[in-house]
Amino acid sequence: MTLLPCVHSEVEKKTTLDQALRGVLGDQILQTCYPSCFTVFLVGICSPTTPFLLLGDVLDCLPLDQCDKIFSFVEENVSTWKSNSFYTAGKNYLLRMCNDLLRRLSKSQNTVFCGRIQLFLARLFPLSEKSGLNLQSQFNLENVTVFNKNEQESTFGQKHTEEKEDGMEVEEGEMGEEDAPAPCSIPIDYNLYRKFWTLQDYFRNPVQCYDKFSWMTFLKFSEETLAVFKSYKLDDMQVSKRKLEELRASGGEHVYFAKFLTSEKLMDLQLSDSNFRRHILLQYLILFQYLKGQVKFKSSGCVLNDDQTTWIEETTKLVFQLLKEIPPDGDKFATMVEHILNTEENWNDWKNEGCSSFVKERYDDKPKRPTRKRQAPEDFLGKGPDSKIFMGNDELTRLWNLNHDNMEACKSDSRSFMPSLDEFFAEAIEQADPTNMVEEEYKAVRNPNYGWRALRLLSRRSPHFFQPTNQKFKSLADYLDSMVSKLAKELPDIPSEEIKTGEEDDDDNGDNLLKDSNDSEFDESKTVSNQQMDDIAAKLGAQWKTLASHLEMKAAELREIETDSEDIDMQAKLLLVAWQDREGSQATVESLVAALGAAGFSEIADNLSDA
């Protein structure tokens, strides 16, 4: 009889080893020693999830002092858990294990252990991991501060009675006169006690502040609480600075309580404690930052009105001032808190934008392997018998081979195509002469192509292009007419007898060059003088817009007039000036009188016509 070899699959081998590891771990747990079987967690020997399942079982079975030692092993091997072999399979198990452990720990008694777990999770997960983020800005509503809400059971009355009967004898080591707090102008009774601890409910759930009636309650209780802080001053003697220095010198540790103690008997001592007061004031600042901040998941009704915003801004200044007055190092503490709150604004913006990853993408800087290229033909490279580069077209080949160095060919003097002003504007100047009788539609300045090239040339070679002017032009042709008249007087290459302006005058702007032959018969006495415009503007005053519609002024021009000056009389004057610039020779007294009469200013029109 032949024995066949027993063949087992890899899955069966791993399952068997997993069960064996559980048995070994169970025996070691009974012996209350470190589970040394963790050292056999090698890839390929057991299932990837087995280490994390065993760690969870160990931490569930052992007491907290043993869990502290086991967790030291977990912390030391954080680099192992982050490796590719373990991270994908075990990150959820580690997160669940840490959360289960945190539920067993007390935040006030096991503060250091809780902090170690949080730091481990921060080292384990990358910055882009969102499992530990409060994405929807939810509050821990289970954190309820319990205090005495029944005034009948209050001990404030009994406390003062006992103090009076016993005479409050001070024993050695207790608070003496030098450490006694300064008297407070506001009585510390059950009413203050109830209002003070009721504020914790608003700090726990800030959304209540958006309700009208809840806000009034919060406002009233906060004003009384802050008034106590203002009148109940602390100094170095009250916070026992000397005792604090002695404690530091002796190597004593600072005691921190994560939960408030709400006993009525501690109210006096809490108000004179600097750390306690800082906790309360810091809660105010955190609450105010949430109420004012832009949070993505806030409902549409969570909006502050102007009175609430003003009160929060004023109270924020008061809180910072109170923080600065708390010894020791009040100024330093307030500055640090302000810096931290400003940093929190950046985190808030990051959450509003969807918590984008902080990890930048890596780019491969390694040079790519060059690929082999096919050799180009000799004719294309210009290595043929004629040393020509063939471009596939006879004309392109001719242009390409005019010069072997294309950049030098582009820099050649022969490629300077910009004409001079006298060459380019010679035809326009000749056409502007009234004696040549060239009709407007046939002038070169009416050609859009010519106008575009003229502007480019003027911007490069004429100083008149950048000179400011108050004259307004309706079209590009009108502007070029004005520039042509100026150039006609300055260009030396054009004989003066060829430029006939129609009139012999000394106009510096050369505007008479563009006047038609009928302009010589124009009577300047019919135009509106500057003095007449001043008188009319003073009489129009704020009613100048009524006249503007009859002078056919556009809305854009009216807005420009209002922007140029805030004075009413000056706006009326600018209206008449703009009308005169637009109409030119047609801006006569007769046309202005007609516009004034149509606008309902008959008296002003009569005075102007009689002048």
C-alpha positions as CSV (number, residue, x, y, z in Angstrom):
1,M,0.0,0.0,0.0
2,T,1.4,3.3,-1.1
3,L,1.0,6.4,1.1
4,L,0.0,9.5,-0.9
5,P,1.6,12.8,0.3
6,C,-0.8,15.1,2.2
7,V,-1.1,18.3,0.2
8,H,-2.5,21.4,1.9
9,S,-3.2,24.8,0.4
10,E,-1.6,28.1,1.6
11,V,-4.9,29.3,3.0
12,E,-5.2,26.2,5.2
13,K,-1.6,26.7,6.4
14,K,-2.2,30.3,7.4
15,T,-5.5,29.4,9.1
16,T,-3.8,26.8,11.2
17,L,-1.0,29.2,12.2
18,D,-3.5,31.8,13.1
19,Q,-5.3,29.4,15.5
20,A,-1.9,28.4,17.0
21,L,-1.0,32.0,17.6
22,R,-4.3,32.6,19.4
23,G,-3.6,29.6,21.6
24,V,0.0,30.9,22.5
25,L,-1.4,34.3,23.1
26,G,-4.1,33.0,25.4
27,D,-1.5,31.2,27.5
28,Q,0.7,34.3,27.8
29,I,-2.2,36.4,28.8
30,L,-2.9,34.1,31.7
31,Q,0.8,34.6,32.7
32,T,0.3,38.4,32.5
33,C,3.5,38.9,30.5
34,Y,4.2,40.6,27.1
35,P,2.9,38.7,24.1
36,S,6.2,37.7,22.6
37,C,4.4,35.9,19.8
38,F,4.1,39.3,18.0
39,T,7.6,38.8,16.7
40,V,6.5,36.0,14.3
41,F,4.2,38.4,12.3
42,L,6.0,37.9,9.0
43,V,4.5,38.4,5.6
44,G,3.5,35.1,4.1
45,I,3.5,33.1,7.4
46,C,0.1,34.1,8.8
47,S,-2.9,36.2,7.6
48,P,-2.3,40.0,7.3
49,T,-5.1,40.8,9.8
50,T,-4.0,38.3,12.5
51,P,-1.6,40.7,14.3
52,F,-4.3,43.4,14.7
53,L,-6.9,40.9,15.8
54,L,-4.6,39.6,18.5
55,L,-3.7,43.1,19.6
56,G,-7.4,43.9,20.0
57,D,-8.0,40.7,22.0
58,V,-5.0,41.5,24.3
59,L,-6.1,45.0,25.0
60,D,-9.7,43.9,25.7
61,C,-8.6,41.3,28.2
62,L,-5.9,43.0,30.1
63,P,-6.3,45.8,32.8
64,L,-5.3,49.4,31.9
65,D,-1.9,49.2,33.5
66,Q,-1.0,46.2,31.3
67,C,-2.6,47.9,28.3
68,D,-0.2,50.8,28.9
69,K,2.8,48.4,28.5
70,I,1.3,46.7,25.4
71,F,0.6,50.0,23.8
72,S,4.3,50.9,24.1
73,F,5.0,48.0,21.8
74,V,2.4,49.4,19.3
75,E,3.9,52.8,19.4
76,E,7.5,51.6,18.8
77,N,6.4,49.7,15.7
78,V,4.4,52.4,14.0
79,S,6.8,52.3,11.0
80,T,6.0,48.6,10.6
81,W,2.2,49.2,10.7
82,K,2.6,51.9,8.0
83,S,4.4,49.6,5.6
84,N,2.6,48.3,2.5
85,S,2.3,44.8,4.0
86,F,0.3,45.9,7.0
87,Y,-1.2,49.3,6.4
88,T,-3.9,48.4,3.9
89,A,-5.0,45.3,5.9
90,G,-4.8,46.7,9.4
91,K,-5.5,50.4,9.4
92,N,-9.2,49.9,10.2
93,Y,-8.4,47.4,13.0
94,L,-5.9,49.8,14.6
95,L,-8.4,52.6,14.4
96,R,-11.1,50.5,16.0
97,M,-8.6,49.2,18.6
98,C,-7.6,52.7,19.6
99,N,-11.2,54.0,19.8
100,D,-12.1,51.0,22.1
101,L,-9.2,51.8,24.3
102,L,-10.1,55.5,24.5
103,R,-13.6,54.6,25.7
104,R,-12.2,52.7,28.6
105,L,-9.9,55.5,29.6
106,S,-10.8,58.5,31.7
107,K,-10.0,61.9,30.1
108,S,-9.3,63.4,33.5
109,Q,-7.4,60.5,35.2
110,N,-5.6,59.0,32.1
111,T,-4.8,62.2,30.3
112,V,-1.3,61.2,29.3
113,F,-2.4,57.7,28.0
114,C,-5.2,59.3,25.9
115,G,-2.7,61.8,24.4
116,R,-0.3,59.0,23.5
117,I,-3.1,57.2,21.6
118,Q,-4.0,60.4,19.7
119,L,-0.4,61.0,18.8
120,F,-0.1,57.4,17.6
121,L,-3.1,57.8,15.3
122,A,-1.7,61.1,14.0
123,R,1.6,59.3,13.1
124,L,-0.1,56.3,11.6
125,F,-2.6,58.0,9.2
126,P,-1.5,60.5,6.5
127,L,-2.6,64.1,6.4
128,S,-5.1,63.2,3.7
129,E,-7.0,60.7,5.9
130,K,-10.4,62.0,6.8
131,S,-11.5,59.4,9.3
132,G,-10.5,61.6,12.2
133,L,-12.0,64.8,10.9
134,N,-15.2,66.4,12.1
135,L,-16.3,67.2,8.5
136,Q,-19.8,68.3,9.3
137,S,-18.8,70.4,12.3
138,Q,-20.9,68.4,14.8
139,F,-20.8,69.1,18.5
140,N,-20.3,66.7,21.4
141,L,-23.8,67.2,22.8
142,E,-23.2,64.4,25.3
143,N,-20.7,66.5,27.3
144,V,-23.2,67.9,29.8
145,T,-22.1,69.9,32.8
146,V,-24.1,68.8,35.8
147,F,-24.7,71.3,38.6
148,N,-27.3,72.0,41.3
149,K,-30.4,73.4,39.6
150,N,-32.6,73.3,42.7
151,E,-32.3,76.4,44.8
152,Q,-34.0,74.7,47.7
153,E,-31.0,72.3,47.9
154,S,-28.4,75.0,47.7
155,T,-25.8,75.2,50.4
156,F,-24.9,78.9,50.0
157,G,-27.1,79.9,52.9
158,Q,-25.8,77.1,55.1
159,K,-22.2,77.9,54.1
160,H,-22.3,81.5,55.3
161,T,-24.1,80.5,58.5
162,E,-21.4,77.9,59.4
163,E,-18.6,80.4,58.6
164,K,-20.2,83.0,60.9
165,E,-20.6,80.5,63.7
166,D,-17.2,78.9,63.5
167,G,-15.4,82.2,63.1
168,M,-13.5,80.8,60.1
169,E,-10.3,79.8,62.0
170,V,-7.4,79.6,59.7
171,E,-5.1,76.7,60.2
172,E,-1.5,76.5,59.2
173,G,-1.1,75.8,55.5
174,E,-4.5,77.2,54.6
175,M,-5.3,80.5,52.9
176,G,-4.2,83.4,55.0
177,E,-4.8,87.1,54.8
178,E,-1.9,87.6,52.3
179,D,-3.5,85.1,49.9
180,A,-7.1,86.1,50.4
181,P,-8.9,87.3,47.3
182,A,-10.0,90.9,47.0
183,P,-13.6,91.5,47.9
184,C,-16.0,91.3,45.0
185,S,-18.6,94.0,44.5
186,I,-21.1,91.4,43.1
187,P,-22.5,88.9,45.7
188,I,-21.5,85.3,45.1
189,D,-24.8,83.5,45.7
190,Y,-26.9,80.8,44.1
191,N,-28.2,83.2,41.5
192,L,-24.7,83.8,40.2
193,Y,-23.8,80.1,40.6
194,R,-26.8,79.1,38.4
195,K,-26.1,81.7,35.7
196,F,-22.4,80.9,35.6
197,W,-22.8,77.2,35.0
198,T,-25.8,77.6,32.6
199,L,-23.4,79.2,30.2
200,Q,-21.7,75.8,29.7
201,D,-24.7,74.6,27.8
202,Y,-24.2,77.4,25.2
203,F,-20.5,76.5,25.0
204,R,-21.5,72.9,24.4
205,N,-24.0,73.7,21.7
206,P,-23.3,77.2,20.1
207,V,-26.2,76.8,17.6
208,Q,-28.5,77.9,20.4
209,C,-27.1,81.5,20.2
210,Y,-28.8,81.9,16.8
211,D,-32.2,81.6,18.5
212,K,-33.6,85.0,19.6
213,F,-34.7,84.0,23.1
214,S,-31.7,81.8,23.8
215,W,-29.4,84.7,22.7
216,M,-31.1,87.1,25.2
217,T,-30.5,84.6,28.0
218,F,-26.9,84.1,27.0
219,L,-26.3,87.8,26.7
220,K,-27.7,88.5,30.2
221,F,-25.8,85.7,31.9
222,S,-22.5,86.6,30.1
223,E,-22.7,90.2,31.1
224,E,-23.1,89.3,34.7
225,T,-20.3,86.7,34.6
226,L,-17.8,89.0,32.9
227,A,-18.8,91.8,35.3
228,V,-17.7,89.4,38.2
229,F,-14.3,88.8,36.4
230,K,-13.8,92.6,36.0
231,S,-14.5,93.4,39.6
232,Y,-12.9,90.3,41.0
233,K,-9.3,91.1,40.2
234,L,-6.4,88.7,40.6
235,D,-2.8,89.7,41.4
236,D,0.4,87.8,42.0
237,M,-0.4,87.3,45.7
238,Q,-3.8,85.9,45.0
239,V,-2.6,83.2,42.6
240,S,0.1,82.3,45.1
241,K,3.0,83.0,42.7
242,R,5.5,82.3,45.5
243,K,4.0,78.9,46.1
244,L,3.9,78.2,42.4
245,E,7.6,78.9,42.1
246,E,8.3,76.6,45.1
247,L,6.3,73.9,43.4
248,R,8.3,74.3,40.2
249,A,11.6,74.2,42.2
250,S,10.6,71.0,44.0
251,G,9.9,69.3,40.7
252,G,6.1,69.0,41.3
253,E,3.9,68.4,38.3
254,H,1.1,70.7,37.2
255,V,-2.4,69.2,37.9
256,Y,-4.9,69.4,35.0
257,F,-8.6,68.6,35.3
258,A,-10.4,67.9,32.0
259,K,-13.8,68.2,33.7
260,F,-15.2,71.1,35.7
261,L,-16.1,70.7,39.3
262,T,-19.4,72.4,40.0
263,S,-19.7,72.1,43.7
264,E,-21.1,75.3,45.3
265,K,-18.4,75.2,48.0
266,L,-15.7,75.7,45.3
267,M,-17.2,78.8,43.7
268,D,-15.1,81.2,45.7
269,L,-11.9,79.3,45.1
270,Q,-12.7,78.9,41.4
271,L,-13.1,82.6,40.8
272,S,-9.7,83.3,42.4
273,D,-8.0,80.5,40.3
274,S,-6.2,81.9,37.3
275,N,-6.3,78.6,35.3
276,F,-10.0,78.3,35.8
277,R,-10.7,81.8,34.7
278,R,-8.5,81.3,31.6
279,H,-10.6,78.2,30.7
280,I,-13.9,80.1,30.9
281,L,-12.6,83.1,28.9
282,L,-11.1,80.9,26.3
283,Q,-14.4,79.2,25.8
284,Y,-15.9,82.6,25.0
285,L,-13.3,83.2,22.3
286,I,-13.9,79.8,20.7
287,L,-17.7,80.4,20.8
288,F,-17.4,83.8,19.2
289,Q,-15.1,82.5,16.4
290,Y,-17.7,79.9,15.5
291,L,-20.6,82.4,15.5
292,K,-18.7,84.8,13.3
293,G,-17.0,82.2,11.0
294,Q,-18.2,81.0,7.7
295,V,-18.9,77.3,8.2
296,K,-19.9,75.2,5.3
297,F,-22.5,73.1,7.1
298,K,-24.3,75.9,8.9
299,S,-28.0,76.2,8.1
300,S,-29.3,79.3,6.3
301,G,-30.9,80.6,9.5
302,C,-27.6,80.7,11.4
303,V,-26.9,84.4,10.7
304,L,-26.0,87.1,13.2
305,N,-27.7,90.4,13.1
306,D,-25.9,93.8,13.4
307,D,-26.5,94.1,17.1
308,Q,-25.2,90.6,17.8
309,T,-22.1,91.2,15.7
310,T,-21.3,94.5,17.5
311,W,-21.7,92.9,20.9
312,I,-19.5,90.0,20.0
313,E,-16.7,92.4,18.7
314,E,-16.9,94.5,21.9
315,T,-16.9,91.5,24.2
316,T,-14.0,89.9,22.3
317,K,-11.9,93.0,23.2
318,L,-13.0,92.7,26.8
319,V,-12.1,89.0,27.0
320,F,-8.6,89.6,25.7
321,Q,-8.2,92.5,28.1
322,L,-9.2,90.2,31.0
323,L,-6.8,87.5,29.8
324,K,-4.0,90.0,29.8
325,E,-4.8,90.9,33.4
326,I,-4.6,87.3,34.7
327,P,-1.2,86.6,36.3
328,P,1.2,85.1,35.7
329,D,2.3,86.1,32.1
330,G,-1.1,87.4,31.1
331,D,0.1,89.3,28.0
332,K,2.0,86.3,26.7
333,F,-0.9,84.0,27.2
334,A,-3.3,86.3,25.4
335,T,-1.0,86.7,22.5
336,M,-0.6,83.0,22.1
337,V,-4.4,82.4,22.2
338,E,-4.9,85.1,19.5
339,H,-2.3,83.4,17.3
340,I,-3.9,80.0,17.8
341,L,-7.4,81.3,16.9
342,N,-6.1,82.9,13.8
343,T,-4.5,79.6,12.8
344,E,-7.9,77.9,13.3
345,E,-9.3,80.2,10.7
346,N,-7.0,78.5,8.1
347,W,-8.3,75.0,9.2
348,N,-11.9,76.2,8.9
349,D,-11.2,77.4,5.4
350,W,-9.6,74.1,4.6
351,K,-12.6,72.2,5.7
352,N,-15.0,74.5,3.8
353,E,-13.0,73.7,0.6
354,G,-13.5,70.0,1.0
355,C,-10.3,69.0,3.0
356,S,-8.0,68.9,0.0
357,S,-4.8,66.8,0.4
358,F,-1.7,68.4,1.8
359,V,0.5,65.9,0.1
360,K,1.9,67.3,-3.2
361,E,2.2,65.0,-6.1
362,R,5.7,63.8,-6.9
363,Y,7.1,64.3,-10.3
364,D,9.6,61.9,-11.8
365,D,12.8,63.9,-12.3
366,K,14.6,60.9,-13.9
367,P,15.6,61.6,-17.4
368,K,13.6,59.6,-19.9
369,R,15.5,57.2,-22.1
370,P,16.0,58.8,-25.5
371,T,14.2,57.1,-28.3
372,R,16.0,56.5,-31.6
373,K,14.8,58.8,-34.3
374,R,14.8,58.1,-38.0
375,Q,17.5,60.0,-39.9
376,A,16.1,62.9,-42.0
377,P,16.9,62.9,-45.8
378,E,19.9,65.0,-46.9
379,D,17.8,67.3,-49.0
380,F,15.7,68.2,-46.0
381,L,18.8,69.0,-43.9
382,G,20.4,71.1,-46.7
383,K,23.2,68.6,-47.2
384,G,22.3,67.9,-50.8
385,P,24.3,69.0,-53.9
386,D,22.7,72.4,-53.9
387,S,22.8,72.8,-50.1
388,K,19.1,73.7,-50.2
389,I,16.4,72.9,-47.7
390,F,13.3,71.8,-49.6
391,M,10.0,72.8,-48.0
392,G,7.7,71.0,-50.4
393,N,6.8,74.1,-52.3
394,D,8.9,76.1,-54.8
395,E,8.1,79.5,-53.3
396,L,8.5,78.4,-49.7
397,T,11.9,76.8,-50.6
398,R,13.0,80.0,-52.3
399,L,12.0,82.1,-49.2
400,W,13.5,79.7,-46.8
401,N,16.9,79.6,-48.5
402,L,17.3,83.3,-49.0
403,N,19.5,83.3,-45.9
404,H,20.9,80.3,-44.1
405,D,20.6,82.0,-40.7
406,N,17.0,82.9,-40.3
407,M,17.5,85.0,-37.1
408,E,20.1,87.2,-38.7
409,A,17.8,87.6,-41.7
410,C,15.0,88.9,-39.4
411,K,17.4,91.4,-37.9
412,S,18.4,92.8,-41.3
413,D,18.0,96.6,-41.9
414,S,16.1,95.8,-45.0
415,R,13.2,94.5,-42.9
416,S,12.6,97.8,-41.2
417,F,9.3,98.7,-42.8
418,M,8.1,101.5,-40.6
419,P,7.6,104.6,-42.7
420,S,8.4,108.2,-41.6
421,L,5.6,110.6,-40.6
422,D,6.0,112.8,-43.7
423,E,5.9,109.9,-46.1
424,F,2.8,108.3,-44.5
425,F,0.7,111.4,-43.9
426,A,1.7,113.3,-47.1
427,E,-1.5,112.1,-48.8
428,A,-3.7,112.9,-45.8
429,I,-2.3,116.4,-45.4
430,E,-2.8,117.1,-49.1
431,Q,-6.4,115.9,-48.9
432,A,-7.0,118.1,-45.8
433,D,-6.3,121.3,-47.8
434,P,-9.8,122.8,-48.6
435,T,-8.5,124.1,-52.0
436,N,-8.0,120.6,-53.2
437,M,-11.8,120.0,-52.8
438,V,-11.5,116.4,-51.8
439,E,-14.8,115.0,-50.5
440,E,-15.0,113.6,-47.0
441,E,-15.9,110.0,-48.1
442,Y,-12.8,109.8,-50.3
443,K,-10.2,111.0,-47.8
444,A,-7.6,108.5,-46.5
445,V,-8.5,109.1,-42.9
446,R,-11.9,107.6,-43.5
447,N,-10.4,104.3,-44.4
448,P,-10.3,102.0,-41.3
449,N,-7.2,100.2,-42.5
450,Y,-5.4,103.5,-42.9
451,G,-6.6,104.7,-39.5
452,W,-5.3,101.5,-37.7
453,R,-1.9,101.8,-39.3
454,A,-1.8,105.6,-38.6
455,L,-2.5,105.0,-34.9
456,R,0.4,102.5,-34.7
457,L,2.8,104.9,-36.4
458,L,1.7,107.9,-34.2
459,S,2.3,105.8,-31.0
460,R,5.8,105.0,-32.2
461,R,7.0,108.3,-33.7
462,S,4.7,111.2,-32.7
463,P,4.7,113.0,-29.3
464,H,1.2,114.3,-29.9
465,F,-0.2,110.8,-29.4
466,F,0.4,110.9,-25.7
467,Q,-0.6,114.5,-25.0
468,P,-3.8,114.9,-22.9
469,T,-6.6,116.9,-24.5
470,N,-10.1,118.0,-23.3
471,Q,-11.4,117.8,-26.9
472,K,-13.8,114.9,-27.5
473,F,-13.9,113.2,-30.9
474,K,-16.9,111.3,-32.3
475,S,-14.9,109.0,-34.5
476,L,-11.3,107.9,-35.4
477,A,-11.5,110.0,-38.6
478,D,-12.1,113.2,-36.6
479,Y,-9.1,112.4,-34.4
480,L,-6.9,111.8,-37.3
481,D,-8.1,115.1,-38.9
482,S,-6.9,116.9,-35.8
483,M,-3.5,115.1,-35.8
484,V,-3.0,115.8,-39.5
485,S,-3.5,119.5,-38.9
486,K,-0.8,119.4,-36.1
487,L,1.6,117.4,-38.3
488,A,1.1,119.8,-41.2
489,K,2.7,122.6,-39.3
490,E,5.6,120.6,-38.0
491,L,6.9,118.5,-40.9
492,P,9.7,120.4,-42.6
493,D,9.8,118.2,-45.7
494,I,6.5,119.4,-47.0
495,P,6.6,122.9,-48.7
496,S,4.4,125.5,-47.0
497,E,2.9,126.6,-50.3
498,E,1.5,123.1,-50.7
499,I,-0.4,123.3,-47.4
500,K,-3.1,125.8,-47.7
501,T,-5.2,126.0,-44.5
502,G,-7.8,128.4,-45.9
503,E,-7.1,131.0,-43.2
504,E,-4.0,132.8,-42.0
505,D,-4.1,132.6,-38.2
506,D,-2.0,131.7,-35.2
507,D,-4.0,128.8,-33.8
508,D,-1.6,126.7,-31.8
509,N,-3.6,123.5,-32.1
510,G,-4.0,123.8,-35.9
511,D,-7.7,123.3,-35.7
512,N,-8.5,125.8,-38.5
513,L,-6.8,123.4,-41.0
514,L,-9.8,121.1,-40.9
515,K,-12.4,123.8,-41.3
516,D,-14.6,123.7,-44.3
517,S,-14.7,126.6,-46.8
518,N,-17.9,127.7,-45.1
519,D,-16.1,128.2,-41.8
520,S,-14.6,131.5,-43.0
521,E,-18.0,133.0,-43.1
522,F,-18.8,131.9,-39.5
523,D,-19.5,134.7,-37.0
524,E,-17.8,134.1,-33.7
525,S,-20.2,136.5,-32.0
526,K,-23.0,133.9,-32.3
527,T,-21.1,131.4,-30.1
528,V,-21.8,131.1,-26.4
529,S,-19.0,132.8,-24.5
530,N,-17.4,131.5,-21.4
531,Q,-19.0,134.2,-19.2
532,Q,-22.4,133.4,-20.6
533,M,-21.9,129.7,-19.7
534,D,-20.9,130.6,-16.2
535,D,-24.0,132.7,-15.7
536,I,-26.3,130.0,-17.2
537,A,-24.6,127.3,-15.0
538,A,-25.2,129.3,-11.8
539,K,-28.9,129.8,-12.7
540,L,-29.4,126.1,-13.6
541,G,-27.9,124.7,-10.4
542,A,-29.2,121.2,-9.6
543,Q,-31.7,121.3,-12.5
544,W,-28.9,120.9,-15.2
545,K,-30.0,117.4,-15.9
546,T,-33.3,118.7,-17.2
547,L,-31.5,120.7,-19.9
548,A,-29.2,117.7,-20.7
549,S,-32.0,115.7,-22.3
550,H,-32.8,118.6,-24.6
551,L,-29.1,119.0,-25.5
552,E,-29.1,115.3,-26.6
553,M,-26.5,114.3,-24.1
554,K,-26.0,110.6,-23.5
555,A,-26.3,108.8,-20.1
556,A,-22.6,107.9,-20.2
557,E,-21.7,111.5,-20.6
558,L,-23.8,112.5,-17.7
559,R,-22.2,109.9,-15.5
560,E,-18.8,111.2,-16.5
561,I,-19.8,114.8,-15.6
562,E,-20.9,113.6,-12.1
563,T,-17.7,111.8,-11.6
564,D,-15.5,114.7,-12.6
565,S,-17.0,117.1,-10.0
566,E,-19.2,117.0,-7.0
567,D,-20.1,120.8,-7.2
568,I,-23.5,121.4,-8.7
569,D,-22.5,124.6,-10.6
570,M,-19.4,123.0,-12.0
571,Q,-21.5,120.0,-13.2
572,A,-23.8,122.5,-15.1
573,K,-20.8,124.2,-16.5
574,L,-19.2,120.9,-17.7
575,L,-22.5,120.1,-19.4
576,L,-22.4,123.3,-21.5
577,V,-18.7,122.7,-22.3
578,A,-19.3,119.1,-23.4
579,W,-22.2,120.3,-25.6
580,Q,-20.0,123.1,-27.1
581,D,-17.2,120.6,-27.8
582,R,-19.6,118.2,-29.5
583,E,-21.4,120.8,-31.7
584,G,-18.4,122.9,-32.5
585,S,-19.5,125.7,-34.8
586,Q,-23.1,124.7,-34.4
587,A,-23.0,125.6,-30.6
588,T,-24.6,129.0,-31.1
589,V,-26.6,131.2,-28.8
590,E,-29.7,130.7,-30.9
591,S,-29.5,126.9,-30.5
592,L,-28.9,127.1,-26.7
593,V,-31.9,129.5,-26.3
594,A,-34.1,127.1,-28.1
595,A,-33.0,124.2,-25.9
596,L,-33.5,126.3,-22.7
597,G,-37.0,127.3,-23.9
598,A,-37.9,123.6,-24.6
599,A,-36.6,122.6,-21.2
600,G,-38.8,125.1,-19.4
601,F,-36.1,127.7,-18.6
602,S,-37.8,130.6,-20.4
603,E,-36.4,133.3,-18.1
604,I,-32.8,132.1,-18.6
605,A,-33.5,131.9,-22.4
606,D,-34.8,135.5,-22.5
607,N,-31.8,136.9,-20.6
608,L,-29.4,135.1,-22.9
609,S,-31.1,136.3,-26.1
610,D,-31.1,139.9,-24.8
611,A,-27.4,139.8,-23.9
